[in-house]
Amino acid sequence: MAVRIEYLLMMVFTILLVSIFGFHPSSKEAISAKGQKEVEFDIFSLHNIKEDNSGKKIEASRGVKYKNYIDLYDVNVTDELGHALFSNRAIYQGDTLYMNQNVKVSRADGVTFYSKSLNYETKDKVVTTNDPFLLEFNKSVIRGRKLELEVERDTISAYQVEASIWFVKEP
């Protein structure tokens, strides 16, 4: 029994026509994993003004508002007690500010610490980091991991601490 080549070609041609006209592909717009931008700001700032003092403020060179969060660049956060947080990049989502590039925290009493990243709970006023940190105060240097700073209670907790403490004589 021999199959003629014409029948084979007709069958392939029929399958080809059915596949071309039978399937209707649709195109959909690609959506970024971050979500869609809603608003983009240059020289961005948020201020929480209170009656007795200047309140908390968040400033950035650039801010991009997405549906659930704000992506900030060159961030400077200052609270009513004079504490300042700086970072090259941060995400503000809900009541938390996630700072994740070259973070510096300066307290009003002169304590400064540096880390790769930290989280700042704006309602509770608690700064936490699980990354290594470097804390400087009065020419003393303290290194460690997992730091927690409670701004309201003015307490600092740290783990795996190494310290070089220098006593500075006042003139």
TIVO-2410 file (N, C-alpha, C; in nm, 3 decimals):
# residues 171
REC num residu      c1      c2      c3 atome chaine
REC   1      M   0.084  -0.117   0.000     N      A
REC   1      M   0.000   0.000   0.000    CA      A
REC   1      M   0.089   0.123   0.000     C      A
REC   2      A   0.070   0.204  -0.091     N      A
REC   2      A   0.152   0.321  -0.106    CA      A
REC   2      A   0.069   0.446  -0.081     C      A
REC   3      V   0.127   0.539  -0.008     N      A
REC   3      V   0.061   0.666   0.019    CA      A
REC   3      V   0.112   0.765  -0.083     C      A
REC   4      R   0.020   0.827  -0.146     N      A
REC   4      R   0.062   0.922  -0.248    CA      A
REC   4      R   0.106   1.053  -0.180     C      A
REC   5      I   0.206   1.113  -0.236     N      A
REC   5      I   0.264   1.236  -0.178    CA      A
REC   5      I   0.165   1.351  -0.181     C      A
REC   6      E   0.074   1.352  -0.280     N      A
REC   6      E  -0.024   1.460  -0.289    CA      A
REC   6      E  -0.116   1.460  -0.167     C      A
REC   7      Y  -0.159   1.339  -0.122     N      A
REC   7      Y  -0.247   1.330  -0.006    CA      A
REC   7      Y  -0.175   1.377   0.122     C      A
REC   8      L  -0.049   1.340   0.132     N      A
REC   8      L   0.030   1.382   0.247    CA      A
REC   8      L   0.046   1.534   0.249     C      A
REC   9      L   0.073   1.595   0.135     N      A
REC   9      L   0.087   1.741   0.127    CA      A
REC   9      L  -0.046   1.811   0.155     C      A
REC  10      M  -0.159   1.751   0.105     N      A
REC  10      M  -0.290   1.809   0.132    CA      A
REC  10      M  -0.322   1.806   0.281     C      A
REC  11      M  -0.285   1.698   0.350     N      A
REC  11      M  -0.310   1.687   0.493    CA      A
REC  11      M  -0.226   1.789   0.571     C      A
REC  12      V  -0.100   1.805   0.534     N      A
REC  12      V  -0.014   1.904   0.599    CA      A
REC  12      V  -0.066   2.045   0.575     C      A
REC  13      F  -0.111   2.073   0.452     N      A
REC  13      F  -0.165   2.204   0.418    CA      A
REC  13      F  -0.292   2.233   0.497     C      A
REC  14      T  -0.378   2.133   0.515     N      A
REC  14      T  -0.502   2.148   0.591    CA      A
REC  14      T  -0.471   2.177   0.739     C      A
REC  15      I  -0.375   2.104   0.796     N      A
REC  15      I  -0.335   2.128   0.935    CA      A
REC  15      I  -0.279   2.269   0.950     C      A
REC  16      L  -0.204   2.312   0.852     N      A
REC  16      L  -0.146   2.447   0.855    CA      A
REC  16      L  -0.256   2.553   0.850     C      A
REC  17      L  -0.355   2.537   0.765     N      A
REC  17      L  -0.464   2.634   0.755    CA      A
REC  17      L  -0.547   2.637   0.884     C      A
REC  18      V  -0.575   2.522   0.941     N      A
REC  18      V  -0.651   2.517   1.065    CA      A
REC  18      V  -0.574   2.587   1.177     C      A
REC  19      S  -0.444   2.565   1.184     N      A
REC  19      S  -0.365   2.629   1.290    CA      A
REC  19      S  -0.355   2.780   1.270     C      A
REC  20      I  -0.351   2.825   1.145     N      A
REC  20      I  -0.343   2.970   1.119    CA      A
REC  20      I  -0.474   3.039   1.152     C      A
REC  21      F  -0.585   2.985   1.106     N      A
REC  21      F  -0.714   3.052   1.124    CA      A
REC  21      F  -0.788   3.007   1.251     C      A
REC  22      G  -0.745   2.900   1.311     N      A
REC  22      G  -0.814   2.849   1.429    CA      A
REC  22      G  -0.769   2.913   1.559     C      A
REC  23      F  -0.647   2.958   1.568     N      A
REC  23      F  -0.594   3.019   1.689    CA      A
REC  23      F  -0.587   3.170   1.672     C      A
REC  24      H  -0.637   3.240   1.771     N      A
REC  24      H  -0.633   3.386   1.767    CA      A
REC  24      H  -0.547   3.436   1.882     C      A
REC  25      P  -0.418   3.457   1.857     N      A
REC  25      P  -0.332   3.505   1.967    CA      A
REC  25      P  -0.368   3.648   2.004     C      A
REC  26      S  -0.354   3.678   2.131     N      A
REC  26      S  -0.381   3.813   2.178    CA      A
REC  26      S  -0.255   3.867   2.243     C      A
REC  27      S  -0.235   3.995   2.230     N      A
REC  27      S  -0.118   4.057   2.291    CA      A
REC  27      S  -0.163   4.133   2.415     C      A
REC  28      K  -0.083   4.124   2.519     N      A
REC  28      K  -0.111   4.194   2.643    CA      A
REC  28      K   0.007   4.283   2.676     C      A
REC  29      E  -0.025   4.397   2.737     N      A
REC  29      E   0.079   4.491   2.775    CA      A
REC  29      E   0.161   4.434   2.890     C      A
REC  30      A   0.292   4.440   2.878     N      A
REC  30      A   0.381   4.389   2.983    CA      A
REC  30      A   0.376   4.482   3.104     C      A
REC  31      I   0.373   4.422   3.223     N      A
REC  31      I   0.371   4.499   3.346    CA      A
REC  31      I   0.499   4.468   3.424     C      A
REC  32      S   0.565   4.571   3.470     N      A
REC  32      S   0.688   4.555   3.547    CA      A
REC  32      S   0.659   4.481   3.678     C      A
REC  33      A   0.759   4.409   3.729     N      A
REC  33      A   0.744   4.339   3.856    CA      A
REC  33      A   0.721   4.439   3.971     C      A
REC  34      K   0.768   4.561   3.956     N      A
REC  34      K   0.748   4.663   4.058    CA      A
REC  34      K   0.605   4.717   4.056     C      A
REC  35      G   0.537   4.700   3.945     N      A
REC  35      G   0.405   4.759   3.928    CA      A
REC  35      G   0.418   4.878   3.834     C      A
REC  36      Q   0.308   4.946   3.811     N      A
REC  36      Q   0.311   5.059   3.721    CA      A
REC  36      Q   0.334   5.188   3.799     C      A
REC  37      K   0.415   5.275   3.740     N      A
REC  37      K   0.440   5.405   3.802    CA      A
REC  37      K   0.311   5.486   3.800     C      A
REC  38      E   0.284   5.548   3.912     N      A
REC  38      E   0.169   5.637   3.917    CA      A
REC  38      E   0.213   5.783   3.902     C      A
REC  39      V   0.319   5.819   3.976     N      A
REC  39      V   0.370   5.956   3.972    CA      A
REC  39      V   0.521   5.951   3.993     C      A
REC  40      E   0.594   6.039   3.927     N      A
REC  40      E   0.738   6.050   3.949    CA      A
REC  40      E   0.769   6.193   3.990     C      A
REC  41      F   0.848   6.207   4.098     N      A
REC  41      F   0.880   6.339   4.154    CA      A
REC  41      F   1.030   6.365   4.143     C      A
REC  42      D   1.068   6.488   4.121     N      A
REC  42      D   1.205   6.535   4.139    CA      A
REC  42      D   1.202   6.628   4.259     C      A
REC  43      I   1.306   6.620   4.342     N      A
REC  43      I   1.316   6.698   4.466    CA      A
REC  43      I   1.187   6.676   4.548     C      A
REC  44      F   1.179   6.557   4.601     N      A
REC  44      F   1.060   6.507   4.671    CA      A
REC  44      F   1.073   6.535   4.821     C      A
REC  45      S   0.965   6.574   4.888     N      A
REC  45      S   0.968   6.590   5.033    CA      A
REC  45      S   0.829   6.569   5.092     C      A
REC  46      L   0.828   6.505   5.211     N      A
REC  46      L   0.707   6.487   5.291    CA      A
REC  46      L   0.734   6.552   5.426     C      A
REC  47      H   0.640   6.629   5.476     N      A
REC  47      H   0.656   6.695   5.606    CA      A
REC  47      H   0.538   6.661   5.695     C      A
REC  48      N   0.568   6.627   5.818     N      A
REC  48      N   0.466   6.605   5.921    CA      A
REC  48      N   0.478   6.721   6.019     C      A
REC  49      I   0.398   6.821   5.999     N      A
REC  49      I   0.409   6.945   6.078    CA      A
REC  49      I   0.322   6.933   6.202     C      A
REC  50      K   0.382   6.964   6.317     N      A
REC  50      K   0.309   6.963   6.443    CA      A
REC  50      K   0.303   7.105   6.499     C      A
REC  51      E   0.217   7.126   6.593     N      A
REC  51      E   0.197   7.260   6.647    CA      A
REC  51      E   0.318   7.311   6.723     C      A
REC  52      D   0.382   7.224   6.803     N      A
REC  52      D   0.492   7.268   6.888    CA      A
REC  52      D   0.629   7.263   6.823     C      A
REC  53      N   0.647   7.179   6.721     N      A
REC  53      N   0.779   7.167   6.659    CA      A
REC  53      N   0.766   7.138   6.511     C      A
REC  54      S   0.880   7.124   6.445     N      A
REC  54      S   0.880   7.108   6.300    CA      A
REC  54      S   0.832   6.971   6.256     C      A
REC  55      G   0.834   6.872   6.344     N      A
REC  55      G   0.787   6.739   6.307    CA      A
REC  55      G   0.887   6.663   6.223     C      A
REC  56      K   0.842   6.552   6.170     N      A
REC  56      K   0.926   6.464   6.090    CA      A
REC  56      K   0.922   6.508   5.943     C      A
REC  57      K   1.036   6.492   5.874     N      A
REC  57      K   1.036   6.521   5.731    CA      A
REC  57      K   1.121   6.418   5.657     C      A
REC  58      I   1.077   6.385   5.538     N      A
REC  58      I   1.148   6.294   5.449    CA      A
REC  58      I   1.174   6.370   5.321     C      A
REC  59      E   1.301   6.380   5.282     N      A
REC  59      E   1.339   6.449   5.160    CA      A
REC  59      E   1.419   6.355   5.072     C      A
REC  60      A   1.404   6.370   4.940     N      A
REC  60      A   1.477   6.286   4.846    CA      A
REC  60      A   1.499   6.365   4.718     C      A
REC  61      S   1.606   6.328   4.645     N      A
REC  61      S   1.632   6.396   4.518    CA      A
REC  61      S   1.532   6.352   4.411     C      A
REC  62      R   1.481   6.228   4.427     N      A
REC  62      R   1.386   6.175   4.330    CA      A
REC  62      R   1.296   6.074   4.400     C      A
REC  63      G   1.170   6.071   4.366     N      A
REC  63      G   1.076   5.974   4.420    CA      A
REC  63      G   0.983   5.923   4.313     C      A
REC  64      V   0.960   5.792   4.311     N      A
REC  64      V   0.869   5.732   4.216    CA      A
REC  64      V   0.759   5.664   4.295     C      A
REC  65      K   0.633   5.705   4.275     N      A
REC  65      K   0.519   5.649   4.347    CA      A
REC  65      K   0.461   5.534   4.265     C      A
REC  66      Y   0.461   5.416   4.327     N      A
REC  66      Y   0.393   5.299   4.271    CA      A
REC  66      Y   0.265   5.280   4.349     C      A
REC  67      K   0.188   5.177   4.318     N      A
REC  67      K   0.059   5.157   4.383    CA      A
REC  67      K   0.072   5.140   4.535     C      A
REC  68      N   0.170   5.059   4.581     N      A
REC  68      N   0.179   5.025   4.723    CA      A
REC  68      N   0.298   5.087   4.795     C      A
REC  69      Y   0.386   5.153   4.726     N      A
REC  69      Y   0.506   5.206   4.790    CA      A
REC  69      Y   0.564   5.322   4.711     C      A
REC  70      I   0.662   5.392   4.772     N      A
REC  70      I   0.734   5.500   4.706    CA      A
REC  70      I   0.881   5.462   4.704     C      A
REC  71      D   0.943   5.468   4.588     N      A
REC  71      D   1.085   5.439   4.569    CA      A
REC  71      D   1.160   5.572   4.572     C      A
REC  72      L   1.254   5.588   4.668     N      A
REC  72      L   1.321   5.716   4.690    CA      A
REC  72      L   1.471   5.705   4.664     C      A
REC  73      Y   1.532   5.813   4.617     N      A
REC  73      Y   1.675   5.819   4.591    CA      A
REC  73      Y   1.736   5.936   4.668     C      A
REC  74      D   1.856   5.916   4.722     N      A
REC  74      D   1.926   6.018   4.802    CA      A
REC  74      D   1.834   6.072   4.912     C      A
REC  75      V   1.804   5.987   5.006     N      A
REC  75      V   1.703   6.012   5.108    CA      A
REC  75      V   1.764   6.076   5.233     C      A
REC  76      N   1.692   6.171   5.290     N      A
REC  76      N   1.729   6.236   5.416    CA      A
REC  76      N   1.603   6.241   5.502     C      A
REC  77      V   1.604   6.170   5.615     N      A
REC  77      V   1.490   6.168   5.707    CA      A
REC  77      V   1.533   6.236   5.836     C      A
REC  78      T   1.456   6.334   5.881     N      A
REC  78      T   1.485   6.405   6.005    CA      A
REC  78      T   1.360   6.401   6.092     C      A
REC  79      D   1.378   6.366   6.220     N      A
REC  79      D   1.261   6.365   6.309    CA      A
REC  79      D   1.262   6.487   6.400     C      A
REC  80      E   1.158   6.499   6.482     N      A
REC  80      E   1.142   6.616   6.569    CA      A
REC  80      E   1.245   6.623   6.679     C      A
REC  81      L   1.316   6.512   6.710     N      A
REC  81      L   1.417   6.511   6.814    CA      A
REC  81      L   1.557   6.545   6.761     C      A
REC  82      G   1.570   6.564   6.630     N      A
REC  82      G   1.699   6.599   6.572    CA      A
REC  82      G   1.777   6.480   6.519     C      A
REC  83      H   1.719   6.361   6.519     N      A
REC  83      H   1.785   6.244   6.461    CA      A
REC  83      H   1.773   6.252   6.309     C      A
REC  84      A   1.878   6.210   6.239     N      A
REC  84      A   1.878   6.216   6.093    CA      A
REC  84      A   1.922   6.082   6.036     C      A
REC  85      L   1.854   6.037   5.931     N      A
REC  85      L   1.887   5.915   5.861    CA      A
REC  85      L   1.914   5.951   5.716     C      A
REC  86      F   2.024   5.900   5.662     N      A
REC  86      F   2.061   5.926   5.523    CA      A
REC  86      F   2.080   5.793   5.451     C      A
REC  87      S   2.044   5.788   5.324     N      A
REC  87      S   2.064   5.669   5.243    CA      A
REC  87      S   2.060   5.707   5.095     C      A
REC  88      N   2.131   5.628   5.013     N      A
REC  88      N   2.128   5.653   4.870    CA      A
REC  88      N   1.997   5.604   4.807     C      A
REC  89      R   1.936   5.503   4.869     N      A
REC  89      R   1.814   5.444   4.813    CA      A
REC  89      R   1.725   5.395   4.926     C      A
REC  90      A   1.594   5.411   4.913     N      A
REC  90      A   1.500   5.365   5.015    CA      A
REC  90      A   1.364   5.338   4.952     C      A
REC  91      I   1.288   5.253   5.019     N      A
REC  91      I   1.150   5.225   4.980    CA      A
REC  91      I   1.062   5.255   5.101     C      A
REC  92      Y   0.962   5.338   5.079     N      A
REC  92      Y   0.868   5.376   5.185    CA      A
REC  92      Y   0.737   5.304   5.158     C      A
REC  93      Q   0.707   5.204   5.244     N      A
REC  93      Q   0.588   5.123   5.225    CA      A
REC  93      Q   0.514   5.110   5.357     C      A
REC  94      G   0.389   5.145   5.357     N      A
REC  94      G   0.311   5.143   5.481    CA      A
REC  94      G   0.368   5.242   5.581     C      A
REC  95      D   0.405   5.193   5.698     N      A
REC  95      D   0.467   5.277   5.800    CA      A
REC  95      D   0.616   5.246   5.817     C      A
REC  96      T   0.676   5.182   5.718     N      A
REC  96      T   0.816   5.142   5.728    CA      A
REC  96      T   0.897   5.201   5.614     C      A
REC  97      L   1.015   5.250   5.647     N      A
REC  97      L   1.110   5.300   5.549    CA      A
REC  97      L   1.225   5.200   5.542     C      A
REC  98      Y   1.241   5.133   5.428     N      A
REC  98      Y   1.346   5.034   5.407    CA      A
REC  98      Y   1.461   5.103   5.334     C      A
REC  99      M   1.570   5.132   5.407     N      A
REC  99      M   1.686   5.198   5.348    CA      A
REC  99      M   1.789   5.089   5.316     C      A
REC 100      N   1.844   5.090   5.193     N      A
REC 100      N   1.927   4.978   5.156    CA      A
REC 100      N   2.055   5.012   5.081     C      A
REC 101      Q   2.104   5.133   5.088     N      A
REC 101      Q   2.234   5.166   5.027    CA      A
REC 101      Q   2.303   5.276   5.107     C      A
REC 102      N   2.421   5.244   5.160     N      A
REC 102      N   2.505   5.343   5.229    CA      A
REC 102      N   2.426   5.423   5.333     C      A
REC 103      V   2.385   5.356   5.437     N      A
REC 103      V   2.299   5.418   5.539    CA      A
REC 103      V   2.384   5.483   5.648     C      A
REC 104      K   2.341   5.602   5.689     N      A
REC 104      K   2.405   5.674   5.800    CA      A
REC 104      K   2.295   5.727   5.891     C      A
REC 105      V   2.310   5.704   6.022     N      A
REC 105      V   2.214   5.754   6.119    CA      A
REC 105      V   2.291   5.844   6.216     C      A
REC 106      S   2.244   5.966   6.234     N      A
REC 106      S   2.305   6.061   6.327    CA      A
REC 106      S   2.202   6.101   6.432     C      A
REC 107      R   2.240   6.083   6.558     N      A
REC 107      R   2.153   6.127   6.666    CA      A
REC 107      R   2.194   6.267   6.709     C      A
REC 108      A   2.106   6.334   6.778     N      A
REC 108      A   2.131   6.470   6.824    CA      A
REC 108      A   2.245   6.477   6.925     C      A
REC 109      D   2.271   6.368   6.999     N      A
REC 109      D   2.377   6.368   7.101    CA      A
REC 109      D   2.514   6.333   7.044     C      A
REC 110      G   2.528   6.319   6.912     N      A
REC 110      G   2.658   6.295   6.851    CA      A
REC 110      G   2.687   6.151   6.814     C      A
REC 111      V   2.601   6.057   6.850     N      A
REC 111      V   2.619   5.917   6.812    CA      A
REC 111      V   2.585   5.903   6.665     C      A
REC 112      T   2.676   5.841   6.590     N      A
REC 112      T   2.655   5.818   6.447    CA      A
REC 112      T   2.683   5.672   6.417     C      A
REC 113      F   2.598   5.610   6.338     N      A
REC 113      F   2.631   5.475   6.295    CA      A
REC 113      F   2.602   5.456   6.147     C      A
REC 114      Y   2.679   5.362   6.087     N      A
REC 114      Y   2.675   5.334   5.944    CA      A
REC 114      Y   2.641   5.186   5.923     C      A
REC 115      S   2.568   5.158   5.818     N      A
REC 115      S   2.533   5.020   5.785    CA      A
REC 115      S   2.499   5.014   5.636     C      A
REC 116      K   2.491   4.891   5.584     N      A
REC 116      K   2.449   4.874   5.445    CA      A
REC 116      K   2.300   4.897   5.428     C      A
REC 117      S   2.222   4.856   5.528     N      A
REC 117      S   2.077   4.870   5.517    CA      A
REC 117      S   2.016   4.879   5.656     C      A
REC 118      L   1.894   4.931   5.662     N      A
REC 118      L   1.819   4.934   5.788    CA      A
REC 118      L   1.671   4.952   5.758     C      A
REC 119      N   1.591   4.925   5.859     N      A
REC 119      N   1.446   4.947   5.852    CA      A
REC 119      N   1.410   5.048   5.960     C      A
REC 120      Y   1.326   5.143   5.924     N      A
REC 120      Y   1.281   5.245   6.019    CA      A
REC 120      Y   1.129   5.241   6.027     C      A
REC 121      E   1.079   5.200   6.142     N      A
REC 121      E   0.935   5.198   6.168    CA      A
REC 121      E   0.894   5.339   6.209     C      A
REC 122      T   0.821   5.409   6.124     N      A
REC 122      T   0.791   5.549   6.149    CA      A
REC 122      T   0.693   5.570   6.264     C      A
REC 123      K   0.599   5.479   6.285     N      A
REC 123      K   0.504   5.495   6.396    CA      A
REC 123      K   0.570   5.467   6.530     C      A
REC 124      D   0.643   5.355   6.539     N      A
REC 124      D   0.708   5.317   6.665    CA      A
REC 124      D   0.840   5.389   6.687     C      A
REC 125      K   0.895   5.450   6.582     N      A
REC 125      K   1.025   5.518   6.585    CA      A
REC 125      K   1.135   5.422   6.632     C      A
REC 126      V   1.144   5.309   6.562     N      A
REC 126      V   1.245   5.208   6.591    CA      A
REC 126      V   1.327   5.184   6.465     C      A
REC 127      V   1.459   5.192   6.479     N      A
REC 127      V   1.553   5.167   6.371    CA      A
REC 127      V   1.617   5.031   6.396     C      A
REC 128      T   1.613   4.940   6.297     N      A
REC 128      T   1.674   4.808   6.312    CA      A
REC 128      T   1.757   4.774   6.189     C      A
REC 129      T   1.864   4.699   6.212     N      A
REC 129      T   1.943   4.643   6.103    CA      A
REC 129      T   1.998   4.508   6.146     C      A
REC 130      N   2.001   4.414   6.054     N      A
REC 130      N   2.060   4.283   6.079    CA      A
REC 130      N   2.199   4.275   6.015     C      A
REC 131      D   2.237   4.377   5.941     N      A
REC 131      D   2.368   4.382   5.877    CA      A
REC 131      D   2.474   4.431   5.975     C      A
REC 132      P   2.601   4.409   5.943     N      A
REC 132      P   2.708   4.467   6.027    CA      A
REC 132      P   2.696   4.619   6.030     C      A
REC 133      F   2.734   4.678   6.142     N      A
REC 133      F   2.727   4.823   6.155    CA      A
REC 133      F   2.855   4.874   6.220     C      A
REC 134      L   2.875   5.003   6.208     N      A
REC 134      L   2.986   5.074   6.271    CA      A
REC 134      L   2.926   5.193   6.344     C      A
REC 135      L   2.947   5.200   6.474     N      A
REC 135      L   2.892   5.308   6.555    CA      A
REC 135      L   3.008   5.393   6.606     C      A
REC 136      E   2.997   5.523   6.591     N      A
REC 136      E   3.101   5.616   6.637    CA      A
REC 136      E   3.042   5.712   6.739     C      A
REC 137      F   3.119   5.731   6.848     N      A
REC 137      F   3.077   5.828   6.949    CA      A
REC 137      F   3.201   5.875   7.025     C      A
REC 138      N   3.227   6.004   7.022     N      A
REC 138      N   3.337   6.061   7.099    CA      A
REC 138      N   3.471   5.994   7.066     C      A
REC 139      K   3.498   5.974   6.940     N      A
REC 139      K   3.619   5.910   6.888    CA      A
REC 139      K   3.629   5.762   6.924     C      A
REC 140      S   3.524   5.704   6.979     N      A
REC 140      S   3.518   5.561   7.008    CA      A
REC 140      S   3.447   5.492   6.892     C      A
REC 141      V   3.493   5.369   6.861     N      A
REC 141      V   3.435   5.294   6.749    CA      A
REC 141      V   3.381   5.162   6.802     C      A
REC 142      I   3.260   5.130   6.765     N      A
REC 142      I   3.196   5.005   6.805    CA      A
REC 142      I   3.144   4.937   6.679     C      A
REC 143      R   3.184   4.811   6.662     N      A
REC 143      R   3.137   4.732   6.549    CA      A
REC 143      R   3.048   4.620   6.601     C      A
REC 144      G   2.952   4.579   6.521     N      A
REC 144      G   2.866   4.470   6.562    CA      A
REC 144      G   2.768   4.432   6.454     C      A
REC 145      R   2.674   4.346   6.492     N      A
REC 145      R   2.567   4.303   6.403    CA      A
REC 145      R   2.434   4.323   6.474     C      A
REC 146      K   2.331   4.335   6.396     N      A
REC 146      K   2.194   4.340   6.448    CA      A
REC 146      K   2.175   4.449   6.554     C      A
REC 147      L   2.166   4.570   6.507     N      A
REC 147      L   2.147   4.685   6.595    CA      A
REC 147      L   2.000   4.726   6.599     C      A
REC 148      E   1.954   4.769   6.715     N      A
REC 148      E   1.819   4.823   6.730    CA      A
REC 148      E   1.826   4.952   6.809     C      A
REC 149      L   1.772   5.057   6.754     N      A
REC 149      L   1.770   5.190   6.817    CA      A
REC 149      L   1.624   5.230   6.836     C      A
REC 150      E   1.583   5.247   6.961     N      A
REC 150      E   1.449   5.295   6.992    CA      A
REC 150      E   1.459   5.445   7.018     C      A
REC 151      V   1.409   5.523   6.926     N      A
REC 151      V   1.425   5.668   6.932    CA      A
REC 151      V   1.350   5.728   7.050     C      A
REC 152      E   1.228   5.686   7.074     N      A
REC 152      E   1.147   5.742   7.183    CA      A
REC 152      E   1.211   5.716   7.319     C      A
REC 153      R   1.257   5.593   7.343     N      A
REC 153      R   1.317   5.558   7.472    CA      A
REC 153      R   1.466   5.589   7.476     C      A
REC 154      D   1.525   5.623   7.361     N      A
REC 154      D   1.667   5.658   7.352    CA      A
REC 154      D   1.757   5.544   7.398     C      A
REC 155      T   1.727   5.421   7.350     N      A
REC 155      T   1.807   5.304   7.385    CA      A
REC 155      T   1.862   5.239   7.258     C      A
REC 156      I   1.982   5.180   7.274     N      A
REC 156      I   2.047   5.109   7.164    CA      A
REC 156      I   2.078   4.968   7.211     C      A
REC 157      S   2.043   4.868   7.130     N      A
REC 157      S   2.076   4.729   7.158    CA      A
REC 157      S   2.156   4.677   7.039     C      A
REC 158      A   2.259   4.596   7.067     N      A
REC 158      A   2.342   4.541   6.959    CA      A
REC 158      A   2.392   4.403   6.998     C      A
REC 159      Y   2.432   4.325   6.899     N      A
REC 159      Y   2.482   4.190   6.919    CA      A
REC 159      Y   2.618   4.176   6.851     C      A
REC 160      Q   2.698   4.081   6.900     N      A
REC 160      Q   2.832   4.054   6.847    CA      A
REC 160      Q   2.913   4.183   6.838     C      A
REC 161      V   2.934   4.245   6.951     N      A
REC 161      V   2.995   4.378   6.957    CA      A
REC 161      V   3.145   4.366   6.977     C      A
REC 162      E   3.220   4.447   6.900     N      A
REC 162      E   3.364   4.469   6.920    CA      A
REC 162      E   3.381   4.619   6.936     C      A
REC 163      A   3.454   4.661   7.038     N      A
REC 163      A   3.463   4.805   7.064    CA      A
REC 163      A   3.607   4.848   7.084     C      A
REC 164      S   3.638   4.967   7.035     N      A
REC 164      S   3.762   5.038   7.065    CA      A
REC 164      S   3.718   5.169   7.129     C      A
REC 165      I   3.731   5.177   7.260     N      A
REC 165      I   3.680   5.292   7.333    CA      A
REC 165      I   3.796   5.383   7.373     C      A
REC 166      W   3.785   5.509   7.340     N      A
REC 166      W   3.886   5.609   7.372    CA      A
REC 166      W   3.824   5.710   7.465     C      A
REC 167      F   3.891   5.740   7.571     N      A
REC 167      F   3.843   5.841   7.665    CA      A
REC 167      F   3.903   5.975   7.623     C      A
REC 168      V   3.818   6.069   7.594     N      A
REC 168      V   3.861   6.199   7.545    CA      A
REC 168      V   3.856   6.298   7.661     C      A
REC 169      K   3.968   6.365   7.681     N      A
REC 169      K   3.973   6.466   7.787    CA      A
REC 169      K   3.913   6.594   7.736     C      A
REC 170      E   3.831   6.654   7.816     N      A
REC 170      E   3.771   6.782   7.778    CA      A
REC 170      E   3.869   6.894   7.812     C      A
REC 171      P   3.883   6.992   7.725     N      A
REC 171      P   3.977   7.103   7.749    CA      A
REC 171      P   3.934   7.195   7.859     C      A
***
